[in-house]
Amino acid sequence: MKWYPVELHTHSRHSDGDFTVEGLVKAAKKEGYQALALTDHNTASGTEELCSLAWENGLLPIRGLEWTTYWGHMVVLDEQGYTDWRGVKPEEIDQAIASIHRNHGIVGIAHPFALSDPVNTGYHWAFRVHDWGQVDYMEVWSRNYAPNRTQSERAMEMWEDLLNRGYHITAMTGRDWHRDDGVPCCYTWGGAEEFLTKDALLNDICAGRICLTAGPLLTAEWTDGKKTYFPGDSVNAEEMTLNISIDTDVLPDVWDREKIRPAEIRLVSNGKEAGRFPASARTTLEIDPEPGWFRVDLFGEYYGTKDCRIAMTNPVWITKQAVDCGLE
């Protein structure tokens, strides 16, 4: 299978970024991304330029916008229409998300516990979501030095609590790329496509076929002897073979191999550690997971911080009967 590096939370001079649209596209191409969304604050004025320049430079462009309000920020991708962000009250966010979905867009909660520097009203998520089943994804990492930030730990706790309540919300990272800093990255599977397509990417986000990293690419596959399952899938709750891979050759000019060092693989079942092993390029395990959700984390040293999560997969869902996961 093939995994593609993507960046879906960026800003240009059309809002508060330092990049021109052309500069952003060139930076994304230089760093090896395969898809790029421009998500300026409350404006899509740079979108047409992005689409033109991205195609010219071999990148898949994704239309986007970041809702920027007093109650939180929300990334909207590929909405085929317009849902007005102005005046949406905290208790009305469900109706707004439903409108975006009717327009074939998807939504992600951006940096739910972020505080800007200096502190800026609206970065912290305060919208009152009543139906979390409508939320497509959540940024559990955001911006530079994302893995070892307190806000990341709080976002992880919030996300895992929602998983434990049965909500299939995809964990994402957003570089929130305003200028040339930070290296957290999402990888999307892309399905069986020879090249990454918009539909494959959006389907992967909604289905949970996403891996996050601040350095090497960590991926996992589960097999039951008949079928192979990937993050986001639902599988039978019986003994399976888990194949874990760590690829240190990805994006070679982006992450610092001297300061980001893998050390240990950890298995997480329903929010609790289910095992740990020394990190290696290939690891194969026989597992008998409990019903619920199950994912793989990679811990190591991160810019001097020991025992830091530096990569993770989204979970598979362990059920009594396997069903396919994805968009209709």
For each residue, the residues with C-beta under 8 A, 3 or more apart:
1: 189 219 221 230
2: 189 190
3: 187 188 189 190 211 217 219
4: 34 35 187 188 189 190 196 201
5: 32 33 34 185 186 187 250 251
6: 33 34 35 36 60 185 186 187 188 196 201
7: 10 28 33 35 36 37 175 177 185 186
8: 35 36 37 39 62 64 75 77 108 172 174 186
9: 37 39 64 66 75 110 139 142 174 175 176 177
10: 7 17 19 24 28 36 37 38 39 175 176 177 178
11: 14 15 16 17 19 38 39 40 41 66 176 177 178
12: 15 17 19 20 21 23 24 38 40 46
13: 17 18 19 20 21
14: 11 17 21 38 40 43 45 46
15: 11 12 40 41 42 43 66
16: 11 41 178
17: 10 11 12 13 14 24 40 177 178 179
18: 13 178 179 180
19: 10 11 12 13 23 24 27 177 178 179
20: 12 13 23 24
21: 12 13 14 24 25 38 46 49 50 53
22: 25 26 49 53
23: 12 19 20 26 27
24: 10 12 17 19 20 21 27 28 36 38 50 177
25: 21 22 28 29 36 50 53 54 57 59
26: 22 23 29 30 57
27: 19 23 24 30 31 177 180
28: 7 10 24 25 31 33 36 59
29: 25 26 32 33 57 58 59
30: 26 27 253
31: 27 28 251 253 254
32: 5 29 250 251 253 254
33: 5 6 7 28 29 36 59 185
34: 4 5 6 59 60 196
35: 4 6 7 8 59 60 61 62 188 196 201
36: 6 7 8 10 24 25 28 33 50 54 59 60 61 62
37: 7 8 9 10 61 62 63 64 75 77
38: 10 11 12 14 21 24 44 46 47 50 61 62 63 64
39: 8 9 10 11 64 65 66 75 76 77
40: 11 12 14 15 17 43 44 45 46 65 66
41: 11 15 16 66 68
42: 15 65 66 67 68 85
43: 14 15 40 46 65
44: 38 40 47 63 64 65
45: 14 40
46: 12 14 21 38 40 43 49 50
47: 38 44 50 51 63 64
48: 51 52
49: 21 22 46 52 53
50: 21 24 25 36 38 46 47 53 54 61
51: 47 48 54 55 61 63
52: 48 49 55 56
53: 21 22 25 49 50 56 57
54: 25 36 50 51 57 59 60 61
55: 51 52 58 59 61
56: 52 53
57: 25 26 29 53 54
58: 29 55
59: 25 28 29 33 34 35 36 54 55
60: 6 34 35 36 54 196 197 198 201
61: 35 36 37 38 50 51 54 55
62: 8 35 36 37 38 77 78 198 201
63: 37 38 44 47 51 77 78 79
64: 8 9 37 38 39 44 47 75 76 77 78
65: 39 40 42 43 44 75 76 79
66: 9 11 15 39 40 41 42 73 74 75 76 110
67: 42 72 73 74 75 76 85
68: 41 42 73 85 122
69: 72 73 85 88 122
70: 121 122 126
71: 88 89 90 93 122 125 126 127
72: 67 69 109 110 112 122 123 124 125 126 127
73: 66 67 68 69 109 110 111 122 123 125
74: 66 67 93 107 108 109 110 127
75: 8 9 37 39 64 65 66 67 107 108 109 110 139 174
76: 39 64 65 66 67 79 83 100 105 106 107
77: 8 37 39 62 63 64 105 106 107 108 202 205
78: 62 63 64 104 105 106 198 202
79: 63 65 76 82 83 100 103 104 105
80: 103 104 105
81: 102 103 104 105
82: 79 103
83: 76 79 96 99 100 103 105
84: 87 88
85: 42 67 68 69 88 96
86:
87: 84
88: 69 71 84 85 92 93 96
89: 71 92
90: 71 93 126 127 128
91: 128 130
92: 88 89 95 96
93: 71 74 88 90 96 97 127 128 129
94: 97 98 129 130 131 134
95: 92 98 99
96: 83 85 88 92 93 99 100
97: 93 94 100 101 107 134 135
98: 94 95 101 102 134
99: 83 95 96 102 103
100: 76 79 83 96 97 103 105 106 107
101: 97 98 104 105 106 107 134
102: 81 98 99
103: 79 80 81 82 83 99 100
104: 78 79 80 81 101
105: 76 77 78 79 80 81 83 100 101
106: 76 77 78 100 101 136 137 202 205 206
107: 74 75 76 77 97 100 101 134 135 136 137
108: 8 74 75 77 135 136 137 138 139 172 174 205
109: 72 73 74 75 112 125 135 137 138 139
110: 9 66 72 73 74 75 114 139 142 174 176
111: 73 114 123 139 142 143 151 155 174 176
112: 72 109 124 125 138 139 154 155 158
113: 124 125 150 151 154 155 158
114: 110 111 123 124 142 143 151
115: 119 120 123 124 151
116: 119 120 123
117:
118:
119: 115 116
120: 115 116 123
121: 70
122: 68 69 70 71 72 73
123: 72 73 111 114 115 116 120
124: 72 112 113 114 115
125: 71 72 73 109 112 113
126: 70 71 72 90
127: 71 72 74 90 93
128: 90 91 93
129: 93 94 132 134 135
130: 91 94
131: 94 134
132: 129 135 162 165 167 169
133: 167 168
134: 94 97 98 101 107 129 131
135: 97 107 108 109 129 132 138 167 169
136: 106 107 108 169 170 205 206
137: 106 107 108 109 169 170 171 172 205 206 210
138: 108 109 112 135 155 158 159 162 169 170 171 172
139: 9 75 108 109 110 111 112 142 155 172 173 174
140: 152 155 156 159 171 172 173 212
141: 146 147 149 152 155 173 174 184 212 214
142: 9 110 111 114 139 146 149 151 152 155 173 174 175 176 184
143: 111 114 146 149 174 175 176 181 182 184
144: 181 182 183
145: 148 149 182 303
146: 141 142 143 149 152 173 182 184 214
147: 141 152 184 214 302 308 309 310
148: 145 152 302 303 305 308
149: 141 142 143 145 146 152 153
150: 113 153 154
151: 111 113 114 115 142 154 155
152: 140 141 142 146 147 148 149 155 156
153: 149 150 156 157
154: 112 113 150 151 157 158
155: 111 112 113 138 139 140 141 142 151 152 158 159
156: 140 152 153 159 160 171
157: 153 154 160 161
158: 112 113 138 154 155 161 162
159: 138 140 155 156 162 163 169 171
160: 156 157 163 164 271
161: 157 158 164 165 271
162: 132 138 158 159 165 167 169
163: 159 160 166 167 168 169 270 271 293 315
164: 160 161 270 271 292 293
165: 132 161 162
166: 163
167: 132 133 135 162 163
168: 133 163 208 232 317 325
169: 132 135 136 137 138 159 162 163
170: 136 137 138 205 206 207 208 210 232 314
171: 137 138 140 156 159 210 212 312 314
172: 8 108 137 138 139 140 186 205 210 212
173: 139 140 141 142 146 184 185 186 212
174: 8 9 75 108 110 111 139 141 142 143 184
175: 7 9 10 142 143 182 183 184 185
176: 9 10 11 110 111 142 143 182
177: 7 9 10 11 17 19 24 27 182
178: 10 11 16 17 18 19
179: 17 18 19
180: 18 27
181: 143 144
182: 143 144 145 146 175 176 177
183: 144 175 214 215 251 254 255
184: 141 142 143 146 147 173 174 175 212 213 214
185: 5 6 7 33 173 175 212 213 214 251 254
186: 5 6 7 8 172 173 210 211 212
187: 3 4 5 6 210 211 212 213 217 219 250
188: 3 4 6 35 196 200 201 204 205 209 210
189: 1 2 3 4 200 204 209 210 230 231
190: 2 3 4 193 195 196 197 200 201 204
191: 200 203 204 209
192:
193: 190 196 197 200
194:
195: 190
196: 4 6 34 35 60 188 190 193 200 201
197: 60 190 193 200 201
198: 60 62 78 201 202
199: 202 203
200: 188 189 190 191 193 196 197 203 204
201: 4 6 35 60 62 188 190 196 197 198 204 205
202: 77 78 106 198 199 205 206 327
203: 191 199 200 206 207 209 326 327
204: 188 189 190 191 200 201 207 208 209 210 232
205: 77 106 108 136 137 170 172 188 201 202 210
206: 106 136 137 170 202 203 326 327
207: 170 203 204 232 233 325 326 327
208: 168 170 204 231 232 314 315 325
209: 188 189 191 203 204 230 231 232 314
210: 137 170 171 172 186 187 188 189 204 205 231 232 314
211: 3 186 187 217 218 219 231 311 312 313 314
212: 140 141 171 172 173 184 185 186 187 311 312 313
213: 184 185 187 216 217 218 250 298 310 311 312
214: 141 146 147 183 184 185 255 260 302 310 311
215: 183 248 255 256 257 260 262 302 310 311
216: 213 246 247 248 250 255 260 262 298 310 311
217: 3 187 211 213 245 246 247 250 311
218: 211 213 244 245 246 296 297 298 311 312 313
219: 1 3 187 211 244 245 247 313
220: 230 231 242 243 244 245 295 296 313
221: 1 228 229 230 242 243
222: 228 229 230 233 235 240 241 242 243 316
223: 227 228 229 240 241 243
224: 227 229 235 236 238 240 241
225: 241
226:
227: 223 224 322
228: 221 222 223
229: 221 222 223 224 233 235 316 322
230: 1 189 209 220 221 222 233 316
231: 189 208 209 210 211 220 295 313 314 315 316
232: 168 170 204 207 208 209 210 314 315 316 325 326
233: 207 222 229 230 316 317 322 324 325
234: 316 317 318 319 322 323 324 325
235: 222 224 229 240 316 317 318 319 322
236: 224 240 318 319 320 321 322
237: 289 290 291 318 319 320
238: 224 288
239: 286 287 288
240: 222 223 224 235 236 286 287 288 289
241: 222 223 224 225 284 285 286 287
242: 220 221 222 267 284 285 286 287 296
243: 220 221 222 223 282 283 284
244: 218 219 220 265 282 283 284 285 296
245: 217 218 219 220 281 282
246: 216 217 218 262 265 279 280 281 282 298 311
247: 216 217 219 250 281
248: 215 216 257 262 281
249: 252
250: 5 32 187 213 216 217 247
251: 5 31 32 183 185 254 255
252: 249
253: 30 31 32
254: 31 32 183 185 251
255: 183 214 215 216 251 260
256: 215 259 260 303
257: 215 248 260 261
258: 261
259: 256 301 302 303 304
260: 214 215 216 255 256 257 300 301 302 303 310
261: 257 258 300 301
262: 215 216 246 248 279 298 299 300 310 311
263: 278 279 299 300 301 307
264: 276 277 278 279 298 299 300
265: 244 246 276 277 278 279 283 296 297 298 299
266: 273 275 276 296 297 298 299
267: 242 273 274 275 276 285 287 294 295 296 297
268: 271 272 273 274 294 295 296 297 315
269: 272 273 274 289 290 292 293 294
270: 163 164 290 292 293 294
271: 160 161 163 164 268
272: 268 269
273: 266 267 268 269 276
274: 267 268 269 289 294
275: 266 267 285 287
276: 264 265 266 267 273
277: 264 265 283 285
278: 263 264 265
279: 246 262 263 264 265 298 300
280: 246 283
281: 245 246 247 248
282: 243 244 245 246
283: 243 244 265 277 280
284: 241 242 243 244
285: 241 242 244 267 275 277
286: 239 240 241 242
287: 239 240 241 242 267 275 294
288: 238 239 240
289: 237 240 269 274 292 294 318
290: 237 269 270 318
291: 237 318 319 320
292: 164 269 270 289 317 318
293: 163 164 269 270 315 316 317 318
294: 267 268 269 270 274 287 289 315 316 318
295: 220 231 267 268 312 313 314 315 316
296: 218 220 242 244 265 266 267 268 312 313
297: 218 265 266 267 268 309 311 312 313
298: 213 216 218 246 262 264 265 266 279 309 310 311 312
299: 262 263 264 265 266 307 308 309 310
300: 260 261 262 263 264 279 308 310
301: 259 260 261 263 304 305 306 308
302: 147 148 214 215 259 260 305 308 310
303: 145 148 256 259 260
304: 259 301
305: 148 301 302 308
306: 301
307: 263 299
308: 147 148 299 300 301 302 305
309: 147 297 298 299 312
310: 147 213 214 215 216 260 262 298 299 300 302
311: 211 212 213 214 215 216 217 218 246 262 297 298
312: 171 211 212 213 218 295 296 297 298 309
313: 211 212 218 219 220 231 295 296 297
314: 170 171 208 209 210 211 231 232 295
315: 163 208 231 232 268 293 294 295
316: 222 229 230 231 232 233 234 235 293 294 295
317: 168 233 234 235 292 293 325
318: 234 235 236 237 289 290 291 292 293 294
319: 234 235 236 237 291 322 323
320: 236 237 291
321: 236
322: 227 229 233 234 235 236 319
323: 234 319
324: 233 234
325: 168 207 208 232 233 234 317
326: 203 206 207 232
327: 202 203 206 207
328:
